Amino acid sequence: MAILITGASAGFGAAMCRTLVRAGYQVIGAARRLEKLEQLKLELGEAFHPLQMDVADPAAIDEALKHIPEHFSEIDGLINNAGLALGLDGADKADFADWQTMIQTNIIGLTYLTRQILPQMVARQSGYIINLGSIAGTYPYPGGNVYGATKAYVRQFSLNLRADLAGTGVRVSNIEPGLCGDTEFSNVRFKGDDERAAQLYENVQPVRPQDIADTVLWLYQRPAHMNVNSIEIMPTAQSFGALPVSRQTPPPEAAPAEFEKQSTSLFQKIKGWFK
Ligand SMILES: NC(=O)c1ccc[n+]([C@@H]2O[C@H](COP(=O)([O-])OP(=O)(O)OC[C@H]3O[C@@H](n4cnc5c(N)ncnc54)[C@H](OP(=O)(O)O)[C@@H]3O)[C@@H](O)[C@H]2O)c1
């Protein structure tokens, strides 16, 4: 039995590989950068299998799945972790190609891989799918447009999988993290502008990849009768703000005069009815 983790070459995925292998699981780590996975293999040994896979391309997923060695081929855990945000521009300025890449990776890739792996879990009447959503799938923020929408998809897809998998013994959880540091997430989002990425984490203690990996291990170690549907994790330092209100022009001081004018004319009208 093995756990297939996508996005294993960096951030959360690499931490999950280390944590799960050390806890005794057999792990297949998938990503596009094979050299990073080979480094993990040197560190983790025979219980880890590196698998080059571009999840944004369904044909590449099919091809990669053919190269899983026999003793890793029974997959009873799938962690759909590969994903990315690109850009933080408003919807009227964002690069449409970035939107397509996020949809292709975060939605199509996750959905296609799940569809490929699920039948063997259902046939065995056991298995566990853990998806990496985000708080961006629940709480909107400026510039989160398509990234947040892809994570809202992941959230709802996870819940709908639970509905389809009723009675099969297959479990599904969606992990929804907030601000997390020590990953490549923001460097990717800001397209290599590492200074801008670093500013996000200045003087703040974000959630770390190990925190997410520990959460995954905890989920795996829950008894088979228990399903955690979703789990939202934020740094203590991150919280919620008031909803912004865009004030109308003319400025508020003009409003009482306008109100007086309107109510006087309404009063004149009503008076007219009783003449
Ligand atoms: N960090 C955060 O603040 C945060 C918060 C909430 C949710 N998340 C979510 O958590 C997940 C992991 O994020 P992270 O912070 O660990 O990011 P990260 O450090 O950038 O790692 C992303 C991983 O995804 C892989 N990946 C990206 N595109 C891929 C593709 N087309 N095919 C295969 N693998 C691909 C990357 O590997 P290759 O480049 O080698 O392919 C890398 O291993 C993502 O789904 C992200 O949306 C992150």
The ligand as an SDF file (V2000), in Angstrom:
LIG
                    3D

 48 52  0  0  0  0  0  0  0  0999 V2000
    1.7280   28.2790    1.2080 N   0  0  0  0  0  0  0  0  0  0  0  0
    0.5540   28.7730    1.4750 C   0  0  0  0  0  0  0  0  0  0  0  0
    0.4400   29.8710    2.0560 O   0  0  0  0  0  0  0  0  0  0  0  0
   -0.6940   28.0110    1.1000 C   0  0  0  0  0  0  0  0  0  0  0  0
   -1.8790   28.3910    1.7260 C   0  0  0  0  0  0  0  0  0  0  0  0
   -3.0460   27.7170    1.4140 C   0  0  0  0  0  0  0  0  0  0  0  0
   -3.0200   26.6810    0.5110 C   0  0  0  0  0  0  0  0  0  0  0  0
   -1.8490   26.3330   -0.1080 N   0  0  0  0  0  0  0  0  0  0  0  0
   -1.9090   25.2320   -1.0850 C   0  0  0  0  0  0  0  0  0  0  0  0
   -1.0670   24.1800   -0.6520 O   0  0  0  0  0  0  0  0  0  0  0  0
   -0.5360   23.4900   -1.7660 C   0  0  0  0  0  0  0  0  0  0  0  0
    0.9800   23.4130   -1.6360 C   0  0  0  0  0  0  0  0  0  0  0  0
    1.4910   24.7260   -1.5600 O   0  0  0  0  0  0  0  0  0  0  0  0
    2.9680   25.0590   -1.0730 P   0  0  0  0  0  0  0  0  0  0  0  0
    2.8610   26.2530   -0.2250 O   0  0  0  0  0  0  0  0  0  0  0  0
    3.6540   23.8720   -0.5700 O   0  0  0  0  0  0  0  0  0  0  0  0
    3.5920   25.5520   -2.4750 O   0  0  0  0  0  0  0  0  0  0  0  0
    5.0100   25.3050   -3.1510 P   0  0  0  0  0  0  0  0  0  0  0  0
    6.1120   25.3130   -2.1570 O   0  0  0  0  0  0  0  0  0  0  0  0
    5.0680   26.2570   -4.3000 O   0  0  0  0  0  0  0  0  0  0  0  0
    4.8710   23.8210   -3.7190 O   0  0  0  0  0  0  0  0  0  0  0  0
    3.9840   23.5380   -4.7840 C   0  0  0  0  0  0  0  0  0  0  0  0
    4.2400   22.1490   -5.2830 C   0  0  0  0  0  0  0  0  0  0  0  0
    3.3150   21.8890   -6.3520 O   0  0  0  0  0  0  0  0  0  0  0  0
    4.0310   21.3760   -7.4470 C   0  0  0  0  0  0  0  0  0  0  0  0
    3.3730   21.7160   -8.7040 N   0  0  0  0  0  0  0  0  0  0  0  0
    2.9970   22.9350   -9.1530 C   0  0  0  0  0  0  0  0  0  0  0  0
    2.4700   22.8180  -10.3910 N   0  0  0  0  0  0  0  0  0  0  0  0
    2.5300   21.4860  -10.7140 C   0  0  0  0  0  0  0  0  0  0  0  0
    2.1700   20.7330  -11.8630 C   0  0  0  0  0  0  0  0  0  0  0  0
    1.6290   21.2980  -12.9630 N   0  0  0  0  0  0  0  0  0  0  0  0
    2.3750   19.3930  -11.8440 N   0  0  0  0  0  0  0  0  0  0  0  0
    2.9160   18.7950  -10.7670 C   0  0  0  0  0  0  0  0  0  0  0  0
    3.2880   19.4490   -9.6580 N   0  0  0  0  0  0  0  0  0  0  0  0
    3.0950   20.7830   -9.6390 C   0  0  0  0  0  0  0  0  0  0  0  0
    5.4360   21.9770   -7.3530 C   0  0  0  0  0  0  0  0  0  0  0  0
    6.3850   21.1010   -7.9570 O   0  0  0  0  0  0  0  0  0  0  0  0
    7.0930   21.2980   -9.3740 P   0  0  0  0  0  0  0  0  0  0  0  0
    7.2670   22.7790   -9.5850 O   0  0  0  0  0  0  0  0  0  0  0  0
    8.3800   20.5560   -9.2150 O   0  0  0  0  0  0  0  0  0  0  0  0
    6.1610   20.6370  -10.3450 O   0  0  0  0  0  0  0  0  0  0  0  0
    5.6470   21.9800   -5.8460 C   0  0  0  0  0  0  0  0  0  0  0  0
    6.1470   20.7290   -5.4340 O   0  0  0  0  0  0  0  0  0  0  0  0
   -1.0310   24.2300   -3.0000 C   0  0  0  0  0  0  0  0  0  0  0  0
   -2.1530   23.5570   -3.5100 O   0  0  0  0  0  0  0  0  0  0  0  0
   -1.4120   25.5980   -2.4600 C   0  0  0  0  0  0  0  0  0  0  0  0
   -2.4140   26.2070   -3.2330 O   0  0  0  0  0  0  0  0  0  0  0  0
   -0.6850   26.9700    0.1810 C   0  0  0  0  0  0  0  0  0  0  0  0
  1  2  1  0
  2  3  2  0
  2  4  1  0
  4  5  1  0
  4 48  2  0
  5  6  2  0
  6  7  1  0
  7  8  2  0
  8  9  1  0
  8 48  1  0
  9 10  1  0
  9 46  1  0
 10 11  1  0
 11 12  1  0
 11 44  1  0
 12 13  1  0
 13 14  1  0
 14 15  2  0
 14 16  1  0
 14 17  1  0
 17 18  1  0
 18 19  2  0
 18 20  1  0
 18 21  1  0
 21 22  1  0
 22 23  1  0
 23 24  1  0
 23 42  1  0
 24 25  1  0
 25 26  1  0
 25 36  1  0
 26 27  1  0
 26 35  1  0
 27 28  2  0
 28 29  1  0
 29 30  1  0
 29 35  2  0
 30 31  1  0
 30 32  2  0
 32 33  1  0
 33 34  2  0
 34 35  1  0
 36 37  1  0
 36 42  1  0
 37 38  1  0
 38 39  2  0
 38 40  1  0
 38 41  1  0
 42 43  1  0
 44 45  1  0
 44 46  1  0
 46 47  1  0
M  CHG  2   8   1  16  -1
M  END
$$$$
